[in-house]
Amino acid sequence: MHKLNTRTNLSSRPGSPVGRSYYLFFPVAYMGLIYYLSSVPGAGFAADDAYVTSFAWIHPGFQNVLHVPAYALLAILWGWSLNVCDIKPRALILLTFFLTAGYGLFDEWHQSWVPGRVPSTTDWVANTIGAFIGTWLTAPVLLREVAESSSSSEKEISSLMTNRDTD
């Protein structure tokens, strides 16, 4: 029996000629930006003055709050980029969340190696909350796309069965 793919065909997606790696560029580049920003040495350590002073005006408490939208955006980017893969919707949602929250944990560990910085459980919790919010915002879109493609697949199956019965 012929099995129809319920996911949208990659070739019907915008930008498909460049392939799937195009979609992975955005979350990976954004992760690189987060890594770069978290590599700033803590107070009292030498660093590029222009770089340090550009963030010095932000209160440390507000910097902690910025983890939530930063990681929500990362989850949205992961959800968007992984959506081109042939992954079941629930697995896609879980993968989006765990990639984002896992990167938040990795980034906190990374900060333990940066002079004057320490890993923070509070920051990781904020990262995880952001990952949850971004995944939560992305999930309905991903599930709707799957439902729409599943609906069209059901119509294809129905039409195939009707044509087979008439032959």
N, CA, C and O of each residue as an XYZ file, in Angstrom:
668
protein
N       0.841     -1.181      0.000
C       0.000      0.000      0.000
C       0.886      1.244      0.000
O       1.898      1.283      0.700
N       0.528      2.219     -0.748
C       1.281      3.460     -0.872
C       1.039      4.334      0.356
O      -0.104      4.599      0.728
N       2.125      4.774      0.977
C       2.017      5.634      2.154
C       2.278      7.074      1.725
O       3.310      7.375      1.124
N       1.342      7.952      2.036
C       1.497      9.353      1.695
C       2.175     10.087      2.837
O       1.890      9.824      4.005
N       3.053     10.988      2.512
C       3.726     11.816      3.513
C       2.762     12.899      3.959
O       2.221     13.628      3.127
N       2.539     13.015      5.278
C       1.604     14.012      5.779
C       2.275     15.355      6.011
O       1.583     16.333      6.294
N       3.576     15.439      5.903
C       4.274     16.717      6.051
C       4.326     17.415      4.693
O       4.298     16.768      3.646
N       4.401     18.718      4.728
C       4.501     19.488      3.500
C       5.814     19.161      2.810
O       6.857     19.088      3.461
N       5.774     18.967      1.528
C       6.961     18.641      0.757
C       7.944     19.810      0.795
O       7.540     20.959      0.618
N       9.210     19.535      1.020
C      10.233     20.572      1.112
C      10.277     21.419     -0.146
O      10.515     22.624     -0.069
N      10.053     20.816     -1.294
C      10.148     21.575     -2.539
C       9.032     22.602     -2.674
O       9.141     23.522     -3.485
N       7.943     22.463     -1.883
C       6.863     23.442     -1.962
C       7.060     24.589     -0.986
O       6.232     25.497     -0.932
N       8.134     24.567     -0.216
C       8.395     25.626      0.757
C       9.237     26.728      0.134
O      10.054     26.472     -0.751
N       9.031     27.963      0.603
C       9.850     29.061      0.084
C      11.325     28.827      0.374
O      11.682     28.351      1.452
N      12.156     29.149     -0.556
C      13.597     29.031     -0.345
C      14.129     27.615     -0.460
O      15.273     27.362     -0.086
N      13.339     26.693     -0.964
C      13.772     25.305     -1.007
C      15.003     25.042     -1.872
O      15.726     24.087     -1.591
N      15.279     25.827     -2.898
C      16.463     25.518     -3.704
C      17.761     25.534     -2.909
O      18.714     24.856     -3.292
N      17.826     26.278     -1.826
C      19.062     26.323     -1.056
C      19.156     25.176     -0.068
O      20.210     24.982      0.538
N      18.102     24.419      0.115
C      18.150     23.240      0.955
C      17.852     23.521      2.420
O      17.612     24.654      2.835
N      17.881     22.445      3.172
C      17.531     22.529      4.584
C      18.546     23.287      5.412
O      18.185     23.865      6.438
N      19.797     23.306      5.004
C      20.821     23.991      5.793
C      20.547     25.485      5.880
O      20.955     26.135      6.843
N      19.868     26.029      4.896
C      19.484     27.438      4.923
C      18.645     27.727      6.168
O      18.848     28.748      6.825
N      17.723     26.853      6.489
C      16.837     27.053      7.628
C      17.587     26.926      8.955
O      17.232     27.589      9.930
N      18.601     26.094      8.999
C      19.364     25.916     10.235
C      20.306     27.079     10.510
O      20.763     27.250     11.640
N      20.597     27.871      9.503
C      21.509     28.999      9.683
C      21.017     29.956     10.766
O      21.806     30.409     11.595
N      19.741     30.264     10.766
C      19.214     31.296     11.655
C      19.306     30.938     13.140
O      19.818     31.747     13.914
N      18.836     29.769     13.573
C      19.002     29.473     15.004
C      20.463     29.286     15.391
O      20.862     29.678     16.488
N      21.262     28.702     14.519
C      22.679     28.487     14.850
C      23.410     29.833     14.923
O      24.229     30.038     15.819
N      23.128     30.740     14.002
C      23.747     32.070     14.049
C      23.308     32.822     15.308
O      24.114     33.507     15.938
N      22.051     32.694     15.666
C      21.550     33.358     16.873
C      22.199     32.752     18.124
O      22.507     33.474     19.072
N      22.405     31.443     18.130
C      23.120     30.803     19.241
C      24.549     31.343     19.322
O      25.077     31.547     20.415
N      25.167     31.570     18.176
C      26.504     32.158     18.164
C      26.503     33.560     18.767
O      27.431     33.925     19.488
N      25.476     34.338     18.479
C      25.360     35.672     19.061
C      25.211     35.589     20.583
O      25.857     36.338     21.317
N      24.367     34.685     21.047
C      24.198     34.502     22.494
C      25.525     34.096     23.130
O      25.898     34.611     24.185
N      26.230     33.177     22.489
C      27.525     32.720     23.004
C      28.507     33.894     23.084
O      29.217     34.060     24.075
N      28.532     34.688     22.040
C      29.425     35.852     22.002
C      29.093     36.823     23.134
O      29.992     37.300     23.828
N      27.818     37.114     23.320
C      27.407     38.050     24.368
C      27.693     37.510     25.763
O      28.013     38.277     26.671
N      27.580     36.201     25.940
C      27.833     35.628     27.262
C      29.323     35.425     27.522
O      29.709     34.981     28.603
N      30.152     35.745     26.546
C      31.608     35.626     26.714
C      32.234     36.915     27.253
O      33.454     36.992     27.403
N      31.420     37.916     27.542
C      31.939     39.172     28.082
C      32.452     38.909     29.495
O      31.712     38.389     30.329
N      33.710     39.260     29.777
C      34.229     39.069     31.137
C      33.432     39.896     32.155
O      32.862     40.938     31.828
N      33.413     39.403     33.388
C      32.707     40.108     34.449
C      33.431     41.377     34.854
O      34.482     41.711     34.307
N      32.854     42.082     35.822
C      33.418     43.346     36.299
C      34.842     43.150     36.802
O      35.148     42.149     37.450
N      35.708     44.112     36.499
C      37.087     44.063     36.970
C      38.039     43.323     36.056
O      39.226     43.215     36.366
N      37.553     42.809     34.940
C      38.421     42.093     34.009
C      38.533     42.883     32.719
O      37.582     43.528     32.279
N      39.703     42.819     32.127
C      39.952     43.574     30.894
C      39.095     43.031     29.757
O      38.971     41.820     29.572
N      38.525     43.926     29.023
C      37.735     43.561     27.846
C      37.714     44.766     26.916
O      38.154     45.855     27.285
N      37.208     44.566     25.729
C      37.063     45.659     24.782
C      36.138     46.705     25.399
O      34.968     46.419     25.655
N      36.649     47.911     25.638
C      35.884     48.941     26.341
C      34.567     49.274     25.653
O      33.541     49.425     26.317
N      34.585     49.388     24.330
C      33.358     49.724     23.599
C      32.313     48.632     23.793
O      31.124     48.917     23.935
N      32.759     47.392     23.798
C      31.844     46.265     23.962
C      31.242     46.272     25.361
O      30.030     46.126     25.516
N      32.088     46.442     26.387
C      31.622     46.401     27.778
C      30.722     47.593     28.068
O      29.670     47.430     28.687
N      31.108     48.776     27.640
C      30.302     49.959     27.938
C      28.958     49.931     27.219
O      28.015     50.588     27.661
N      28.853     49.190     26.130
C      27.566     49.122     25.445
C      26.524     48.371     26.265
O      25.326     48.553     26.049
N      26.959     47.528     27.205
C      26.033     46.789     28.061
C      26.059     47.257     29.507
O      25.241     46.813     30.312
N      26.983     48.145     29.851
C      27.131     48.580     31.236
C      25.917     49.349     31.735
O      25.633     49.329     32.932
N      25.205     50.013     30.866
C      24.051     50.803     31.284
C      22.838     49.947     31.632
O      21.900     50.436     32.261
N      22.842     48.678     31.233
C      21.709     47.787     31.528
C      21.887     47.220     32.929
O      22.895     46.580     33.229
N      20.899     47.463     33.780
C      20.935     46.967     35.157
C      21.007     45.436     35.144
O      20.312     44.792     34.359
N      21.853     44.844     36.020
C      21.984     43.375     36.034
C      20.654     42.639     36.236
O      20.457     41.564     35.668
N      19.758     43.190     37.018
C      18.444     42.553     37.205
C      17.649     42.517     35.917
O      16.964     41.535     35.631
N      17.739     43.599     35.127
C      17.046     43.633     33.841
C      17.723     42.711     32.840
O      17.057     42.126     31.985
N      19.045     42.575     32.937
C      19.759     41.642     32.066
C      19.233     40.224     32.279
O      19.106     39.454     31.326
N      18.927     39.880     33.537
C      18.376     38.551     33.822
C      17.009     38.370     33.171
O      16.701     37.291     32.665
N      16.193     39.414     33.181
C      14.866     39.342     32.572
C      14.981     39.178     31.055
O      14.120     38.555     30.435
N      16.029     39.726     30.459
C      16.210     39.630     29.013
C      16.450     38.197     28.538
O      16.320     37.908     27.349
N      16.799     37.302     29.461
C      16.985     35.896     29.089
C      15.684     35.304     28.540
O      15.721     34.486     27.621
N      14.543     35.703     29.089
C      13.261     35.122     28.667
C      12.967     35.419     27.197
O      12.768     34.477     26.430
N      12.931     36.684     26.768
C      12.651     36.899     25.339
C      13.771     36.409     24.424
O      13.518     36.013     23.286
N      15.015     36.436     24.924
C      16.126     35.963     24.086
C      15.963     34.483     23.761
O      16.161     34.070     22.619
N      15.605     33.686     24.762
C      15.454     32.252     24.523
C      14.102     31.907     23.906
O      13.968     30.865     23.264
N      13.100     32.764     24.089
C      11.837     32.567     23.370
C      12.075     32.720     21.870
O      11.557     31.943     21.068
N      12.861     33.726     21.503
C      13.194     33.922     20.086
C      13.984     32.737     19.545
O      13.759     32.307     18.414
N      14.908     32.207     20.342
C      15.679     31.039     19.894
C      14.748     29.845     19.648
O      14.910     29.125     18.663
N      13.782     29.636     20.536
C      12.829     28.526     20.347
C      11.991     28.734     19.084
O      11.722     27.784     18.349
N      11.584     29.967     18.839
C      10.808     30.252     17.622
C      11.653     29.970     16.378
O      11.159     29.402     15.404
N      12.913     30.366     16.414
C      13.801     30.096     15.278
C      13.998     28.601     15.077
O      13.994     28.124     13.942
N      14.173     27.845     16.178
C      14.317     26.396     16.047
C      13.045     25.767     15.493
O      13.110     24.905     14.617
N      11.884     26.192     16.001
C      10.620     25.643     15.499
C      10.448     25.903     14.016
O      10.026     25.021     13.268
N      10.776     27.115     13.590
C      10.654     27.472     12.179
C      11.613     26.649     11.329
O      11.235     26.144     10.272
N      12.859     26.513     11.793
C      13.852     25.824     10.965
C      13.637     24.313     10.937
O      13.851     23.681      9.903
N      13.224     23.736     12.040
C      13.010     22.284     12.077
C      11.721     21.866     11.379
O      11.535     20.693     11.057
N      10.842     22.822     11.150
C       9.570     22.514     10.510
C       9.739     22.006      9.084
O       8.825     21.380      8.548
N      10.878     22.258      8.459
C      11.099     21.765      7.101
C      11.501     20.292      7.102
O      11.507     19.648      6.053
N      11.833     19.764      8.265
C      12.228     18.357      8.370
C      10.990     17.485      8.498
O       9.929     17.945      8.920
N      11.137     16.257      8.138
C      10.020     15.319      8.226
C      10.008     14.701      9.631
O      10.419     13.558      9.833
N       9.525     15.493     10.587
C       9.484     15.072     11.992
C       8.034     15.145     12.448
O       7.311     16.071     12.080
N       7.607     14.176     13.246
C       6.240     14.188     13.776
C       6.043     15.449     14.616
O       6.981     15.910     15.267
N       4.834     16.008     14.608
C       4.598     17.294     15.266
C       4.973     17.324     16.749
O       5.620     18.268     17.201
N       4.580     16.319     17.496
C       4.905     16.320     18.929
C       6.411     16.213     19.152
O       6.958     16.854     20.049
N       7.071     15.410     18.340
C       8.524     15.300     18.430
C       9.187     16.621     18.045
O      10.191     17.008     18.642
N       8.638     17.302     17.066
C       9.160     18.598     16.641
C       9.049     19.620     17.772
O       9.983     20.384     18.017
N       7.921     19.631     18.451
C       7.711     20.556     19.554
C       8.665     20.240     20.700
O       9.279     21.146     21.263
N       8.794     18.967     21.049
C       9.715     18.581     22.124
C      11.166     18.887     21.752
O      11.934     19.367     22.586
N      11.534     18.614     20.520
C      12.897     18.892     20.063
C      13.194     20.387     20.119
O      14.279     20.796     20.531
N      12.232     21.191     19.707
C      12.388     22.645     19.773
C      12.647     23.085     21.206
O      13.569     23.858     21.467
N      11.834     22.592     22.132
C      11.987     22.979     23.537
C      13.328     22.510     24.108
O      14.053     23.292     24.722
N      13.651     21.235     23.904
C      14.865     20.694     24.527
C      16.148     21.238     23.894
O      17.149     21.400     24.592
N      16.141     21.520     22.599
C      17.313     22.165     21.990
C      17.551     23.539     22.614
O      18.685     23.906     22.919
N      16.475     24.286     22.798
C      16.592     25.640     23.339
C      16.975     25.627     24.809
O      17.910     26.318     25.214
N      16.262     24.846     25.611
C      16.576     24.779     27.048
C      17.964     24.172     27.263
O      18.699     24.602     28.151
N      18.318     23.181     26.458
C      19.644     22.564     26.556
C      20.744     23.554     26.226
O      21.799     23.556     26.861
N      20.496     24.399     25.224
C      21.493     25.414     24.898
C      21.613     26.424     26.039
O      22.708     26.910     26.322
N      20.506     26.739     26.690
C      20.550     27.632     27.846
C      21.419     27.056     28.953
O      22.174     27.781     29.600
N      21.309     25.750     29.169
C      22.142     25.079     30.170
C      23.609     25.097     29.739
O      24.494     25.375     30.548
N      23.860     24.801     28.473
C      25.224     24.843     27.957
C      25.827     26.233     28.109
O      26.993     26.367     28.478
N      25.044     27.261     27.828
C      25.558     28.621     27.904
C      25.895     29.004     29.350
O      26.871     29.714     29.592
N      25.107     28.543     30.288
C      25.441     28.807     31.701
C      26.741     28.094     32.074
O      27.571     28.653     32.792
N      26.919     26.871     31.593
C      28.171     26.150     31.856
C      29.343     26.899     31.210
O      30.412     27.037     31.805
N      29.122     27.374     29.992
C      30.158     28.133     29.276
C      30.601     29.341     30.093
O      31.787     29.672     30.116
N      29.670     29.995     30.756
C      30.003     31.185     31.536
C      30.905     30.863     32.731
O      31.571     31.749     33.266
N      30.924     29.602     33.143
C      31.808     29.233     34.258
C      33.277     29.341     33.857
O      34.151     29.382     34.723
N      33.557     29.387     32.567
C      34.920     29.495     32.059
C      35.302     30.932     31.698
O      36.452     31.203     31.351
N      34.343     31.844     31.780
C      34.597     33.251     31.437
C      35.031     33.983     32.704
O      34.343     33.905     33.722
N      36.162     34.694     32.659
C      36.647     35.402     33.844
C      35.600     36.371     34.407
O      35.026     37.177     33.674
N      35.366     36.280     35.699
C      34.420     37.172     36.359
C      32.960     36.800     36.194
O      32.084     37.521     36.672
N      32.677     35.683     35.522
C      31.292     35.230     35.325
C      31.091     33.918     36.052
O      32.026     33.135     36.215
N      29.877     33.688     36.484
C      29.537     32.429     37.142
C      28.225     31.911     36.554
O      27.355     32.699     36.183
N      28.083     30.598     36.469
C      26.800     30.063     36.001
C      25.725     30.349     37.049
O      26.004     30.372     38.248
N      24.527     30.560     36.597
C      23.437     30.910     37.503
C      22.221     30.040     37.231
O      21.760     29.932     36.095
N      21.711     29.425     38.281
C      20.487     28.630     38.156
C      19.324     29.536     37.778
O      18.456     29.147     36.998
N      19.309     30.734     38.329
C      18.243     31.695     38.011
C      18.242     32.021     36.518
O      17.186     32.078     35.889
N      19.423     32.232     35.962
C      19.511     32.510     34.522
C      19.027     31.317     33.712
O      18.315     31.481     32.721
N      19.415     30.112     34.133
C      18.988     28.932     33.383
C      17.477     28.752     33.463
O      16.844     28.358     32.483
N      16.896     29.040     34.632
C      15.434     28.965     34.753
C      14.790     29.986     33.813
O      13.797     29.684     33.151
N      15.357     31.196     33.755
C      14.835     32.216     32.827
C      14.988     31.745     31.380
O      14.089     31.949     30.564
N      16.114     31.120     31.062
C      16.315     30.566     29.718
C      15.245     29.522     29.405
O      14.680     29.508     28.311
N      14.973     28.656     30.369
C      13.998     27.580     30.183
C      12.586     28.130     30.053
O      11.797     27.637     29.247
N      12.263     29.151     30.844
C      10.952     29.797     30.707
C      10.818     30.398     29.309
O       9.773     30.266     28.671
N      11.873     31.056     28.836
C      11.860     31.596     27.475
C      11.694     30.500     26.440
O      10.954     30.668     25.471
N      12.380     29.366     26.637
C      12.251     28.230     25.715
C      10.815     27.722     25.696
O      10.275     27.396     24.639
N      10.202     27.657     26.877
C       8.812     27.195     26.961
C       7.881     28.165     26.245
O       7.022     27.743     25.470
N       8.044     29.460     26.498
C       7.167     30.464     25.873
C       7.324     30.447     24.349
O       6.331     30.478     23.622
N       8.565     30.397     23.868
C       8.785     30.354     22.427
C       8.211     29.105     21.791
O       7.636     29.163     20.704
N       8.364     27.978     22.465
C       7.797     26.722     21.953
C       6.275     26.784     21.985
O       5.614     26.327     21.053
N       5.724     27.342     23.046
C       4.275     27.472     23.189
C       3.708     28.371     22.092
O       2.638     28.094     21.550
N       4.427     29.448     21.765
C       3.972     30.343     20.700
C       4.081     29.692     19.318
O       3.278     29.976     18.428
N       5.062     28.832     19.147
C       5.309     28.194     17.856
C       4.437     26.962     17.633
O       4.072     26.668     16.495
N       4.099     26.243     18.688
C       3.392     24.962     18.574
C       2.090     25.042     17.782
O       1.875     24.194     16.916
N       1.207     26.014     18.029
C      -0.045     26.039     17.246
C       0.184     26.180     15.742
O      -0.544     25.592     14.941
N       1.183     26.951     15.366
C       1.492     27.126     13.941
C       1.959     25.795     13.357
O       1.523     25.393     12.278
N       2.852     25.114     14.081
C       3.364     23.833     13.593
C       2.255     22.801     13.507
O       2.169     22.060     12.527
N       1.411     22.744     14.515
C       0.325     21.763     14.514
C      -0.710     22.085     13.440
O      -1.276     21.170     12.843
N      -0.968     23.374     13.182
C      -1.925     23.761     12.153
C      -1.414     23.349     10.778
O      -2.183     22.857      9.953
N      -0.111     23.548     10.524
C       0.455     23.160      9.229
C       0.343     21.658      9.019
O       0.048     21.195      7.917
N       0.580     20.904     10.084
C       0.475     19.453      9.976
C      -0.968     19.051      9.744
O      -1.239     18.163      8.936
N      -1.908     19.695     10.446
C      -3.321     19.369     10.271
C      -3.770     19.685      8.851
O      -4.521     18.917      8.249
N      -3.310     20.822      8.309
C      -3.684     21.188      6.945
C      -3.114     20.203      5.934
O      -3.809     19.802      5.001
N      -1.860     19.812      6.109
C      -1.278     18.861      5.166
C      -1.897     17.488      5.348
O      -2.034     16.738      4.382
N      -2.275     17.149      6.578
C      -2.933     15.874      6.836
C      -4.306     15.858      6.190
O      -4.724     14.844      5.632
N      -5.013     16.988      6.266
C      -6.325     17.096      5.649
C      -6.226     16.916      4.140
O      -7.051     16.227      3.540
N      -5.219     17.532      3.524
C      -5.060     17.377      2.076
C      -4.664     15.946      1.739
O      -5.052     15.433      0.690
N      -3.896     15.293      2.612
C      -3.522     13.900      2.377
C      -4.735     12.992      2.473
O      -4.861     12.034      1.709
N      -5.636     13.291      3.417
C      -6.856     12.499      3.541
C      -7.708     12.641      2.281
O      -8.317     11.673      1.826
N      -7.749     13.851      1.720
C      -8.493     14.065      0.480
C      -7.858     13.276     -0.660
O      -8.570     12.711     -1.490
N      -6.517     13.230     -0.711
C      -5.818     12.460     -1.743
C      -6.151     10.980     -1.608
O      -6.420     10.305     -2.602
N      -6.133     10.481     -0.382
C      -6.432      9.059     -0.139
C      -7.858      8.762     -0.569
O      -8.119      7.749     -1.218
N      -8.790      9.656     -0.204
C     -10.187      9.468     -0.568
C     -10.351      9.437     -2.084
O     -11.081      8.610     -2.629
N      -9.655     10.356     -2.751
C      -9.765     10.398     -4.204
C      -9.136      9.159     -4.840
O      -9.656      8.645     -5.831
N      -8.028      8.675     -4.287
C      -7.409      7.452     -4.798
C      -8.325      6.245     -4.620
O      -8.452      5.400     -5.506
N      -8.960      6.189     -3.449
C      -9.874      5.070     -3.187
C     -11.080      5.138     -4.125
O     -11.536      4.107     -4.620
N     -11.590      6.323     -4.369
C     -12.739      6.481     -5.273
C     -12.345      6.074     -6.682
O     -13.096      5.367     -7.353
N     -11.178      6.509     -7.139
C     -10.721      6.158     -8.490
C     -10.463      4.663     -8.607
O     -10.707      4.079     -9.662
N      -9.981      4.042     -7.556
C      -9.711      2.616     -7.581
C     -11.013      1.835     -7.671
O     -11.099      0.825     -8.369
N     -12.036      2.321     -6.950
C     -13.331      1.623     -6.973
C     -14.013      1.722     -8.322
O     -14.736      0.807     -8.717
N     -13.796      2.826     -9.042
C     -14.437      3.002    -10.345
C     -13.732      2.251    -11.453
O     -14.314      2.017    -12.512
N     -12.464      1.863    -11.219
C     -11.702      1.159    -12.265
C     -12.111     -0.261    -12.419
O     -11.559     -0.974    -13.257
